[in-house]
Amino acid sequence: MMIKRFAVLGIAMAAACGGSGSSGPAAVESEPAARAATPRPGASLYDRLGGQPAVKAVVGEFVARLAADPRVKFRFANSDVPALTADLVDFVCAAAGGPCKYKGREMDVLHASMQVTEEEWDATVEALVGALDEFKVGMAEKHEVLGAIGSTKQDIVAPPTERPAGEELVRIRAARGDLGRYGKRAEMMGAAFTALEHGQRSYAEQLFSMVENWLGPQRMTDVAPLFRQGGPPRITATPVVMAADTPPQPKGAVGDSDDDEKPRPEKATLSGTLQLGGGAAGGAFGVVMLTPVGGKGKRRTAKHRVIEQRGREFAPRLMAVPVGSTVAFPNFDGIYHNVFSRSDARPFDLGIFKNGQSREVEFDREGIVRVGCNLHANMSASIIVVSAPHYAVTDGDGKFRFRSLRPGPYTLRAWTERSAEPVSKRIEIAAGANQVDVDADGSVKPGPGTDKFGAPRGAGH
């Protein structure tokens, strides 16, 4: 039946992946829902459940129960609960054969790196059972829903393979013993310590960081190393507030040297196509770099650029900048993001911030920097830091162009967001128009392959 992909649990647990705003667990309040309509015979589960009123009533009760359960309630701490509930209603309605359309993300994207435990799974299934019983859903329909959810467990539950042990576990439990020092945030800190003991390092650090934001870092310095060890270097500068009306950044690739600094008119141009593994670029972006053979060429001036977080996406997705450039990472969503990179060229961790705040990173070493959000596994961007005097980004079809070059021999290097290493070749630029096609490695999957602590993310990430 089409209910096979009916993973109500998945959408609810993916509250940790955020929404368009942040209400927090305390804001999860359900209005008294109308009693579900009396089920009527019909071909679809949607009809047998009682249609839209029944779906809304059950989902509202389900979310309220999740938000009251200490085992899972803090998974909602970075969520827009009304938006989450609306998504759940659409998902259940569509999956049960109703007229709705679910526009959310797939289960593998939602759960990538969430490290959902058996305990969280059990708590969520119990909440759903309670909601179904509350509205007296028929036994056959109840079993159909729960059976379908059971079939998704293998795609959702993926607890960490390693947990703290020995002296580390002793330190964690000793630090947990004084939760009263956190006042009203004691319960969330307790959940953070529980997640840490379970090996859910990213989730634990997310909760810890929220408490740290509320109480101030000076009150958390003694326990911070427990939550942050193994992560990239933290940038703790006070976030800069960006204007709310800051226009959106372009979504594709940016950073041609010809656009950064108006070139002197020269006698040659070069255009071409950057391919991946002998085939089309397939929507991947890249950078082509040119250096005159036997000469250094013009040294490009360091830039100040912006990669924003808006609508749970990075924009632009790929950026080329000269060595020494600084990139700001403003967040224009109403939820927390946590920009990070573990790339050798520039590892960093910006921590969590939201609502127009921004932190900056300086890039002083040539190479590719793969950027992700530690809270949203679907988000990724690439920064290619270049020392070449000429560079141009490609479009989604792999096309690139240099408008003004001096004729002569050049070393061409090309790097894409899907490449492990740049490809290099020598080319000869003649006066007039020149054409070259370049084949780069395309073996790397988009985005960071791990969270900021090095734990593998879900399939396809």
Stockholm file with secondary structure:
# STOCKHOLM 1.0

chainA/1-461         MMIKRFAVLGIAMAAACGGSGSSGPAAVESEPAARAATPRPGASLYDRLGGQPAVKAVVGEFVARLAADPRVKFRFANSDVPALTADLVDFVCAAAGGPCKYKGREMDVLHASMQVTEEEWDATVEALVGALDEFKVGMAEKHEVLGAIGSTKQDIVAPPTERPAGEELVRIRAARGDLGRYGKRAEMMGAAFTALEHGQRSYAEQLFSMVENWLGPQRMTDVAPLFRQGGPPRITATPVVMAADTPPQPKGAVGDSDDDEKPRPEKATLSGTLQLGGGAAGGAFGVVMLTPVGGKGKRRTAKHRVIEQRGREFAPRLMAVPVGSTVAFPNFDGIYHNVFSRSDARPFDLGIFKNGQSREVEFDREGIVRVGCNLHANMSASIIVVSAPHYAVTDGDGKFRFRSLRPGPYTLRAWTERSAEPVSKRIEIAAGANQVDVDADGSVKPGPGTDKFGAPRGAGH
#=GR chainA/1-461 SS CGGGGCCHHHHHHGGGGCCSSCCCGGGCCCCCCCCCCCCCCCSSHHHHHTHHHHHHHHHHHHHHHHHHCTTTGGGGTTSCHHHHHHHHHHHHHHHTTCSCCCCSCCHHHHHTTTCBCHHHHHHHHHHHHHHHHHTTCCHHHHHHHHHHHHTTHHHHBCCCSCCCCHHHHHHHHHHHTTGGGGGGGHHHHHHHHHHHHTTCHHHHHHHHHHHHHHHCGGGTTTTHHHHHTTSCCBCCCCCEECCTTCCCCCSSEECCHHHHSCCCCCSEEEEEEEEETTBCCTTCCEEEEEEETTCCCCCCCCCEEECEEETTEEESSEEEEETTEEEECCBCSSSCEEEEECCTTCCEEEEEECTTEECEEEECSCEEEEEEETTEEEEEEEEEEECSSEEEECCTTCEEEEEEECSEEEEEEEEETTCSSCEEEEEEECSEEEEEEEEECCCSCSSCSBCTTSCBCCTTC
#=GC SS_cons         CGGGGCCHHHHHHGGGGCCSSCCCGGGCCCCCCCCCCCCCCCSSHHHHHTHHHHHHHHHHHHHHHHHHCTTTGGGGTTSCHHHHHHHHHHHHHHHTTCSCCCCSCCHHHHHTTTCBCHHHHHHHHHHHHHHHHHTTCCHHHHHHHHHHHHTTHHHHBCCCSCCCCHHHHHHHHHHHTTGGGGGGGHHHHHHHHHHHHTTCHHHHHHHHHHHHHHHCGGGTTTTHHHHHTTSCCBCCCCCEECCTTCCCCCSSEECCHHHHSCCCCCSEEEEEEEEETTBCCTTCCEEEEEEETTCCCCCCCCCEEECEEETTEEESSEEEEETTEEEECCBCSSSCEEEEECCTTCCEEEEEECTTEECEEEECSCEEEEEEETTEEEEEEEEEEECSSEEEECCTTCEEEEEEECSEEEEEEEEETTCSSCEEEEEEECSEEEEEEEEECCCSCSSCSBCTTSCBCCTTC
//
